[in-house]
Structure formats: structure tokens, C-alpha cells
Amino acid sequence: MSGRATFVVLVGGTFGLQGLTVVTGVITARLLGVEGRGIVALVFALGLLASQLTLGGSLPTALAKNLAERHVGARDGLRGIVRSRAWLILLPCIVAAGFMLWLHRSDAGSDRLSLAAIMFAITLQTILSRLLIASLQGEAGHLLRMIVVALIPQFLFAVALTTTFLAGWQWSTTDVLLSSFAASVIGNVIGFAALARPTHRREDRLDERHLWRDTRTTYVSSVRPLDSLGLDRILVGTFLGNAALGLYAAAIAVGNLCGTVGNAVSVIVLPQVAQNHADPDAQRAVARRWLLVTVGLVIMIVVSLQIVVAPVIRLAFGTDFEGAIGTARWLILADGFFGIRKVLISILQGQGRGGTASWIELALTPVLVLGIGAASLTDNLPAVGMTMLAVGVLSCLALGIALRSRAPKRAHR
């Protein structure tokens, strides 16, 4: 498949994923209300946080990069590594479940235990999904499979919620979360089956030391605490409450299309840059082409969303969520810069300069925390969106300067 066709398919798939996310968010809000929607958002945010901070963060990035550089399949590349390191995946799941117990320490015992068990399961499937998607990303020619695998869980979850809503069934928060987990299990099984068949050649195995070295170097830039960690949602839920988090979640559902485009482009850019690790000119050509495409799409999306955001929120979520409109307008602008930022980070990671992007992320994270903290003092939810916009602009500027600087020479294995 050509680069243009791959891009069209990826953008179509990511927009389809975004559309399914909007559908599930709307129906969840209708089924559970603002408070219940906030609890569901908190569970997903904590699962994302536990995943991103551990094996679902920089390990997928390093895995995709190493598979692309070596031109090998994941089942061959990870042979032996999975057997000896698989137990590590349980540790973040246990921590996430324990934190959920602490957050709901005032609830009844059975409710606390149910939420903790669901938190364990959601974290586990999130990490597994990220590793499977990264494996398909790194395997040459498997991007189409990656899109299908990414769409399946959200599609099944949307079907389950739509059926429940139309049938008039009364689902609880636990029912909604369990249906999401079941859909993800099916998606992970299909994802494993979609991996390239193993050749069983010993020379195709990845060097575990190199894999963990790249994982450490790109840790902060892969975790991306500024937008992908769910840190903003956790801070809003902690400082402003579940009701405010419900409004914020509705605003995000409408205002993150640019991030979706950034994700699609970064999926293409990272392996293409890594595959051309011995040719800096080819790397620069790849970077320039996809950055121009990203900027053009971002401008069109931001303008379009600003026109329709108010009626979309009223129609989709109802009048109870009108308080999300002002915040959504700021988040749409912020998401435009964050979408460009994702592509810049992927370029640097593909060049083996993920450490530079990590330092930039690390430096701007306190700005995000302080900005949301200041907004909470006045109970000003739109100010959270303003904070996100300021951080997005600063991040793009810093990453752009780093990309224009000359990359250090390094040996290639």
C-alpha cells in the first residue's frame, strides 16, 4: 500500500475510532448522567495513567522502533523476552486497583471491591492493547491490520451501549465498565492472531538490552504527560469533582479530532523514520512531508469544529452539558497544537532523539499542573482549556527548535 493510501486509511480509521468514542461517550452520559459519566471517565483515566507510566508507555514506542529498524515480526523479535518478563505486567494493575480502593474508601465494601477488580482488568487490557498495536505498527506492511485491531474493541463497546440504550435497559456504572472490558478482550485476541507468523529464526530476536535502553530514553516523550497521560482529567476530577469531570469529558469528546489526526500521522512517521536510520536526508524528507500534511488538516479541523461545537454538545449530550461548551472551544485550539506536537515527537523518536523530546515534556509538565491547580481555586473549568492551549503552543515551539537543530551522530547497529 502506498504512503498516500496508507495515510487515507489511517485517517479514516482514526476518525472512525473518534466517532465511536463520541458515540460511547454520549450514550454513557445518557445512561448514567453527569455523576456516573464522571466515574467511568475516572476509571478509564486511571487505567490509562497506570498503563502509560509503566509497560504501556515507552515500551510500545521502543518496540515499534526496534521492529521497524530490524524488519522483523513481533512474535520472533520478542521470543524469550515475553516468557521472562510477562509477570511485570501485573504490577501496575495491582497498584491501580489499590488506588481505586483508596479513592472509594468511604463506599460500601462490595462496591469498593467491584471497582477495584474492574480497575485491575481495565489496566491489564490497556497495557496489552498498546503492546499489540505497537507490534503491528513496527511490522512492515501491517498498518491496515493495526487499524482494524484498534477499531474492534471500540466498535463492540459502541454496539453494546447502543443496544442497551435502544432497548431501554437500566445499566449501572459497573455494567458499562464490564462491557468495555469484554470488548477489549475480544480485540486483543484478534490482535494477537493478526501478528506476522513467526519464522523461528534466532537472528530475528531483538536485543533486550537495546529494547530497554530505548524504552528508558523515550520514556517521558512516550508517556506524554501533557495530553496522553490523562493527567488533566485526573486533576480536574480530583480538584473540581466528578460533575466537573463529566463536563470536561464531554468537551474532550468533541474537541480532540486534531489529536486523532496527529496519532494517525505519528503511526506512519515513526517506523518510516526508523527504517531510514542510515539516511538522514530521507528522514528529513519524511518529516517535512508529513508535518505539512498535519498542519493543513489541523487548520481545517479547528475552524470546522469551532463552528459546530455548541450545537453538537447540546444535541449530543443534552442541556445539562452546556457548561462544557466554553471549555470545548479552548480545548479544540489546544488539541490542534497537540496534534502537531505528536508528529514532532514521533520524528525525534524515530531519529533516536526521544530523550530530547522527553526533557521538553518534563519541563512543561509543572506548567500544566500549576495551571489546572490555579483554575480549581476559582472553580473555572474554561481556564483548564486555556492552560492546555498555552502548554500546547510552548511544546510545539520547543520541539520545532529541537528538530531544526542538527542531530548528533550515532552508530547504527
Phi, psi and omega in degrees: 000134182290164180299321180293316179295319178299319180296316180299317180294318181295315179296317177299318179293319180290325175291324174297319177296319178296319178298319177295323178297318178297317180299312180295323178294317180295312183292322176300318178296321179292322182285321190249344184081182184297314183294312180295321177298324178295321179294315178299317179298322179294318179298313179296322180294319179292321176298319177295319180298310180298323179292311184296324182285347185235238188282352177261009183264267184273341178300316176301321178297312179297323180295312179298318180297314182292321177295319180293319179295320183273345182058050180233164178275158184293322183291333173277316184296324184263006180299126182095318180293316181298317183298322185271340186242002186299328182297338181297336185291339182283335185297309178296331178293320179294317180296317180297318179296319178296322179293323177295321175301318181292319181297325183251036182295339180271354180279171176295154185302315182294322179294318180298314182295322178297314179295322179295317179296318178294322178298319176301312183293318181296319179296318180299312182291330178295316180295313180299319180297318181295320180291322178294316179297319179295324178296316178292328177294319182283336179282123184300130175084008183249020181294325179295318176299321180300319180297314181298315180297322179291328183280329188303309182299317181292325178295313179296321178296318178295320178298316181297316180291319180297317178298317179298316182293314181291328180281349180077020179287152179258101180262143175269176176301320179297318179299317180297315181293321179294324178293323176296318179296317180299318179296322180290324177299315179299317179298320180293322178297315179294323179297319178295320179293336182279349180294155179298143179295140183288147176265343180065022176274129183296328182290347179276354180290139177287150174282114185298325179296317178294322180298313180289330176295314177295327177297316179293317184296319184264015188303302186292321180290337176275321176298322178049067183298343184290329182217328187269350184279343186077013182297322180297319179291322178295318179293320178297315179296324181285315186273322187255347176100168183294326180296314178296323178294324175299317177294319181295320179297321177295319179296319179295321182301327180272331192254024181237029178292325179294322176298327178295317177296318178300320177298316182298315181292318182296328177298324179282318189294312187303306180293327179293318177294317180296321180295334180258033185297338180268001184228089181301325179297318178294324177297316180295322179296317177299314182297313183296317182297312185283334175292317178298318177299316182297313182299317179298315179294320181299316180299315181296319182291316182299314180298315181296317182292325179297331180285323190252358189299317183296306179297328179296315181294317179296318183287318187281316188256340181099169184293338179296341184254016179298334179295349180273349187296311181299317178295320181298323180298318178291321181293329176297315177297315180298319183294331176300313179290324179292328176295317176295321181299321180299322180291318178300318179296316181297324178296312180297321178294319178296332177279357184081019181245033179298335178297324177296314177297326179296318179295323178295316177300316182297322182290328184268348181299317177300329178297318178297313182297315181294321180296316179290324176298319178294322179296326181290334181295329179253008181054045186250094182294319177301331178296334174296318176297321176298320178298316180298321178296313180299318180293321179297317179296312181298321181295315179298319179298313182293317180293322178298319177296318179296321181291325180286337178289156184286129180290139177294145179288141179214156179280144178247132179278000000 
